[in-house]
């Protein structure tokens, strides 16, 4: 066998050389569409065509020269075959297009699903952060309320102790006025007469934090100083601070000789008497 016919060209030559391979049907399948396009819808002259088929050596499937009837039947069958072939090609193309559309839709659906999952994950993360912030705020509020309750409890206890101390003092039977004592204090300008009122020696000195029975407020600037007017004779602490501050400055020209308690009271007195140095 020659080398030139070993490839696909050899196979084509073998098919074309077989019985009926170059038959009328093969020619019609190859040239039918082109002939119809050129002839542009005019009626075919089958007598003339069959003469040309005979001269060209085109035969039917059994190797005979085609008659007009045979040529027409072959032409009709070739049309059906070509139409079926075009339909198969169209169906295959439509199926391929549908498959491509389905793949595209699947990719878009997968992307939309991923996007929706990402949005949902972001929303979930935001809700979790908001829940954490709300929990932290609630915890802080709870701690603040607990601390407020604890401070209130301490204040109630201190108040109860002050009331108990006041009650204890009120239970002391006062002395006879004839037993009252008057402090030996210098008479100074600016010191009110309350500083020189006699006091009951049975009553204990007023302490810092005790309740002023006249105002209901606690005394803030220390307790009674020995040798100085008692707070019992005063309604307002600023009046007591002014009198005691003047007496302190008269007795101590400088703070260096004062006791710590006297220095504390002097600091409060200076807020009432700006020129008290």
C-alpha positions in Angstrom: 0.0 0.0 0.0 1.3 3.5 -0.9 2.3 5.7 2.0 0.1 8.5 0.7 -3.0 6.5 1.5 -2.1 5.4 5.0 -3.6 8.6 6.7 -7.1 9.9 6.8 -6.9 10.8 3.1 -6.6 7.1 2.3 -9.7 6.3 4.2 -11.6 9.1 2.4 -10.4 7.8 -1.0 -11.6 4.3 0.0 -15.0 5.6 0.9 -15.3 7.6 -2.3 -14.3 4.6 -4.4 -16.9 2.3 -2.9 -20.2 1.5 -4.6 -22.5 4.5 -4.5 -20.0 6.6 -2.6 -19.9 9.2 -5.4 -23.5 8.5 -6.1 -26.3 11.0 -6.8 -27.2 11.1 -3.0 -23.7 12.1 -2.0 -23.6 14.9 -4.6 -27.1 16.1 -3.5 -26.1 16.1 0.2 -23.0 18.2 -0.7 -24.5 20.7 -3.2 -28.3 20.8 -2.4 -28.2 24.0 -0.3 -25.9 25.7 -2.7 -28.1 24.8 -5.7 -31.2 26.0 -4.1 -29.6 29.3 -3.1 -28.3 29.9 -6.6 -31.5 28.8 -8.4 -33.5 31.1 -6.0 -36.7 29.2 -5.8 -37.2 28.5 -9.5 -38.6 25.2 -10.6 -36.0 22.5 -11.3 -35.8 20.9 -14.7 -35.3 17.2 -13.7 -35.0 16.0 -17.3 -32.0 18.3 -17.9 -30.6 17.4 -14.5 -30.9 13.7 -15.1 -29.0 14.1 -18.4 -26.3 16.0 -16.6 -26.2 13.3 -13.9 -25.7 10.6 -16.6 -22.9 12.6 -18.3 -21.2 13.3 -14.9 -21.3 9.6 -14.0 -23.6 10.0 -10.9 -25.6 6.9 -10.2 -28.2 5.8 -7.7 -27.5 3.5 -4.7 -27.3 0.4 -7.0 -25.0 2.0 -9.6 -27.6 2.8 -12.2 -28.2 6.1 -14.0 -31.0 7.8 -12.0 -34.4 8.3 -13.6 -36.4 11.5 -13.1 -38.6 9.8 -10.4 -35.5 8.4 -8.7 -33.8 11.7 -8.8 -36.8 13.5 -7.3 -37.1 10.8 -4.5 -33.4 11.1 -3.7 -33.7 14.9 -3.7 -36.6 14.7 -1.2 -34.9 12.2 1.1 -31.7 14.2 1.1 -33.7 17.3 2.1 -35.2 15.4 5.0 -31.8 14.1 6.0 -30.2 17.6 5.9 -33.2 19.0 7.8 -32.8 16.3 10.5 -29.1 17.0 10.6 -29.6 20.7 11.0 -32.2 20.0 13.7 -29.7 17.7 15.5 -27.0 20.4 15.3 -29.5 23.1 16.5 -30.6 20.8 19.3 -27.0 20.1 20.3 -26.2 23.9 20.1 -29.3 24.7 22.2 -28.4 22.0 24.7 -24.9 23.3 24.9 -26.3 26.8 25.4 -28.6 25.6 28.1 -25.8 23.8 29.8 -23.7 26.9 29.6 -26.6 29.0 31.0 -27.2 26.4 33.8 -23.5 26.5 34.7 -23.6 30.3 34.7 -26.7 30.3 36.8 -25.2 27.7 39.2 -22.1 29.9 39.5 -24.2 33.0 40.1 -26.3 31.1 42.7 -23.2 29.9 44.4 -21.8 33.4 44.5 -25.1 34.8 45.7 -25.2 32.1 48.4 -21.6 32.9 49.5 -22.5 36.7 49.5 -25.6 36.0 51.6 -23.6 33.8 54.0 -21.0 36.6 54.3 -23.8 39.2 55.0 -25.4 36.9 57.5 -22.1 36.2 59.2 -21.4 39.9 59.4 -24.9 40.6 60.8 -24.4 37.8 63.3 -21.0 39.2 64.3 -22.5 42.6 64.8 -25.4 41.2 66.9 -22.9 39.3 69.0 -20.8 42.4 69.5 -24.0 44.4 70.5 -25.0 41.6 72.9 -21.5 41.7 74.4 -21.7 45.4 74.8 -25.2 45.1 76.3 -23.9 42.4 78.7 -20.9 44.5 79.7 -23.2 47.5 80.3 -25.6 45.5 82.3 -22.7 44.0 84.4 -21.3 47.5 85.0 -24.8 48.8 86.0 -25.3 45.8 88.3 -21.9 46.5 89.9 -22.7 50.1 90.3 -26.0 49.4 91.9 -24.3 46.9 94.3 -21.7 49.5 95.2 -24.5 52.1 95.7 -26.3 49.7 98.0 -23.1 49.0 99.9 -22.5 52.7 100.4 -26.1 53.2 101.4 -25.7 50.4 104.0 -22.6 52.0 105.4 -24.3 55.4 105.5 -27.3 53.8 107.3 -25.0 52.2 109.8 -23.2 55.5 110.5 -26.5 57.3 110.8 -27.7 54.6 113.2 -24.6 55.0 115.3 -24.9 58.8 115.3 -28.6 58.5 116.3 -27.6 56.0 119.0 -24.9 58.4 120.3 -27.4 61.3 120.2 -30.0 59.2 122.1 -27.4 58.2 124.6 -26.6 61.8 125.2 -30.2 62.8 125.5 -30.6 60.1 128.1 -28.1 61.8 130.4 -30.0 63.8 133.0 -28.9 67.4 132.6 -27.3 69.2 135.5 -29.0 71.9 137.5 -28.4 75.3 135.9 -26.6 76.3 139.0 -24.0 73.6 138.2 -23.3 75.0 134.8 -19.8 76.3 134.3 -18.5 79.2 132.3 -15.2 79.0 130.4 -12.5 81.6 131.2 -12.3 83.1 127.7 -11.0 86.5 126.7 -13.6 89.0 125.4 -12.6 89.7 121.8 -14.2 91.9 119.1 -16.1 89.8 116.6 -16.7 86.8 119.0 -20.5 86.3 119.6 -22.1 86.1 123.0 -22.7 82.3 122.4 -19.1 81.7 123.1 -19.5 82.9 126.6 -22.7 80.9 127.5 -22.3 78.5 130.4 -22.3 74.7 129.5 -23.5 71.6 131.3 -20.4 69.7 132.6 -22.3 66.4 132.5 -22.8 66.4 128.8 -20.0 64.9 126.7 -18.2 67.1 124.2 -19.6 67.2 120.7 -17.7 64.9 118.3 -17.1 65.3 114.6 -20.0 63.5 112.7 -22.5 64.0 115.6 -25.9 65.3 114.4 -26.7 69.0 115.0 -30.1 68.7 116.6 -31.0 72.2 115.4 -30.3 71.6 111.7 -30.2 67.8 111.4 -26.8 68.0 109.7 -23.6 66.4 110.9 -20.8 68.5 112.4 -17.9 68.4 109.9 -15.0 70.5 111.2 -13.9 68.4 114.2 -15.4 68.1 117.6 -15.4 70.4 120.6 -11.9 71.7 121.5 -11.1 71.6 125.2 -11.1 75.1 126.6 -13.1 76.6 123.8 -16.9 77.2 123.2 -19.0 74.0 122.7 -20.9 73.4 119.6 -24.0 72.8 121.7 -24.5 76.6 121.9 -24.5 77.0 118.1 -27.0 76.2 115.4 -24.6 76.7 112.4 -21.1 75.4 112.2 -19.8 78.5 110.4 -20.7 80.7 113.4 -18.8 78.3 115.7 -15.8 78.3 113.4 -15.7 82.1 113.3 -15.7 82.4 117.1 -13.3 79.6 117.8 -11.0 80.8 115.0 -10.7 84.3 116.6 -10.1 82.7 120.0 -7.5 80.4 118.5 -5.6 83.2 116.7 -5.6 85.2 120.0 -4.1 82.3 121.9 -1.8 81.2 119.0 -0.3 84.0 116.9 1.2 81.2 114.7 -0.1 77.8 113.8 3.2 76.2 114.9 2.0 76.1 118.5 -1.4 74.6 117.7 -2.4 70.9 118.2 -3.4 69.0 115.1 -7.1 69.3 116.1 -6.7 73.1 116.5 -5.0 73.3 113.1 -7.9 71.4 111.5 -10.4 73.8 113.0 -8.3 76.8 112.0 -8.3 75.7 108.4 -12.1 75.7 108.5 -12.2 79.0 110.3 -10.1 80.7 107.6 -12.9 79.8 105.0 -15.3 81.8 107.2 -12.9 84.6 108.1 -10.8 85.5 105.0 -8.5 87.9 106.9 -7.7 85.4 109.6 -4.0 84.6 109.2 
